[in-house]
Structure formats: C-alpha cells, structure tokens
C-alpha cells in the first residue's frame, strides 16, 4: 500500500510491515504504524503513522545504548497482545531528538512491546523500577559505538 508522508514524501508499505496498536500510543493519534529505516545500518528507525502523514517518532532498541536494560511486562499486558513467552516479543523505545546529541533522551519507563509474529503492539509502563521517561540517551555509549538495531521490516520511501 502507498502511504503519504510529510517526512519521506510517500512510503510503499507491505501488509506484513503494519504494526497495530489496538489501544493507540500515548499522546499520538491513530492505531496503525510502520517502522521506517531512514538509513541502512542506523540504530534509529521512524515509527511512522499510516493514518496521519505528519506523525513519525524516532525509536531504537534500548539494548544498543543500555546493555543491562530490563523490561518487565505484567501477565495482563502480555495477554493483551497475545504474548505467551518472551521470545515472541521485540522491544523499542521512543527517542526525543534535540539539536545537540547531549540533549537526546529515551523513554525507558514506557517501552513499546511488539508481538513479532502478530505485529500487535502496546506501549506499557515498565514494571521494572528505576527507569526514566527522559533518560539521557548517550550517557552510556557514544553514537559511533552504537551498533544497528534489529532491522525494521523493509519499507521503501518513494516519490508520488
């Protein structure tokens, strides 16, 4: 399907690249999104709305920057997206970008949990205490030391 985008002109999105948030995302409109890799090998992706061409937020795998990061998902939260074991889940966190790299933050308190086979997602409150909504992103590693995140489902940016 072809999806308009103010950031990428237009996107060609395969059906298996659609991420569904039945309960939506905190502070964002809509329930269907996709991951867009702006550059090959980048540790960041865009979580792009399929319903609003203006909405796209940067996300990343938290373990790229915080190797000891822990996510605890309650049984109720896991059941809401059909998770029966940890191996079915992928986790990403929203990044708040800024003009200066030192001001980038990541939301470790509210990760997004994805059922990797069903592509059903939910932003949760991390049951593991001590994480911040605005954790400095580059407090533990330098950008040059970060390795690419698990690849996004391929999405091609195309001109209309």
N, C-alpha and C positions, 0 to 999 in steps of 0.2 A: 504494500500500500504506500502511496505517496502522502507525506505529511508536511504541511508548511512549517517553516521555522524562521524566526527573525534572526537567529544566530547563525544558521547554516544554509540559508536560502530555502532548501527543501530537503527532505530525507526520504530515502526509499527504505521502508521498514518491512522485513519479513514477519509473517504472523508469529513465528516462534521467537521473535525478539521482543514481543509485547510483554511488559510487566504490569500486572494488575494489582492495585491497592484497593481492595473492597471497602476499606474504611477511610480511604484517602491518605494524604500526607499532612502532617501538622503544618498549618499555615500556607498550604499550597492548594490550588484548585484541581479538580479532576481526579480520575482514578486509573488512568492508563498512561504509562510512560515507557520509554525505552532507554537503553544505555548507548551513548554515542562516544566513540573514541575519536577525539579531535586529532590526535597524532599517534601513530604507531609507537608502541613502547612506553607511552606516557603512564605514570602511576595514577593519573586522574582521568575520569570519564565525566560526561554530562548526563545527568538523569533528566531526560527531555520529555515534556508533556506531549502526548499525542492529541490532546484536546485543545490546548492553548499554545499557539506558536511562539508566544512570548516567554513561556516558562521553561527554564532549564537551570539546574543547580549542579555545581561540581560535587562529585563524590569520589571516594577512594576506599581501598581496602585498609582497615585500621592497622593490620599487622605489618604493613610496609613501613610504617612510622613508629609503631608501638608493639614491639615483638612480644611483650608479655600481656597484651590487652586480653581481657577476659569478658565474654558475653554470657550472661545467664538469662535464659529465656524460661519463663514460667510454663508449666504444663498447659495452662489455659491459653497463653499466647501461641505456643507451638501448635495446639489443636486448631486454633483459628485459621492457620494457613496450611494445615494438614501435615505438619512435621511429626514423624514418629521416631526419628533418630537424627543425631547431629550431622551426620554425613550428607543429609539431604539439603542442608542449609548453606547459603552463601551470605556473607555479611558485608555491608558497606556503610560508610558514614558520610554525612553531609559536611562539606568543607565551606568555610566562609573565606573567600578570597579578599585580598586587600592590595593596595598599591605596593606595599613593602612586604617582602616574604616573611619578615619577622612578625607581622601582624596577622598572618594566616592562622585560622583556628579550625578545629574539627570537633564535631559533636559526638563525643564518646559516650555520653549519657543516653542518647536516643538513636541507637543504630537502626539500620534498615535490615530486616531479615528477609531473605528471599528463599522460597522453596524452589530449588534449582530445576526440578523436573516440571513442576506445575506452573512456574513463573508467577506465583502468587506471593505478594509481599505485604509486610507490615512494619511500620516504624514502631518500635517498642521503647519502653523505659527499661534500661539495662538494670537487671536485678542485682548485678554486681556493684557494690557501693564504691564511691570514691572517684567517679569519673565526672568530668565537667562537660557542659554544653558548649563551652568555648575554650577547649584545651588548646594551648599553642601548638601548632602543627609541627613546627621544626625545632621543638625543644629537645628531641632525642636524636635526630639524624639530620644531616644536611641533604638538600634536594638532590645533589649529584650522587649521593649514596643510595637513594631510593631505587628499588627495582620495580619494574612494571607490575601493575595489579593483574589479577586474573583477567584475561581478555573479555571484553564485552561481546555480546552477541553481535556479529557484524552488521553494521548499519552504514549505508553509503549515503553521503551527502551529495545531492545532485541539484543542478540548476533547473528551475521550472521553465 
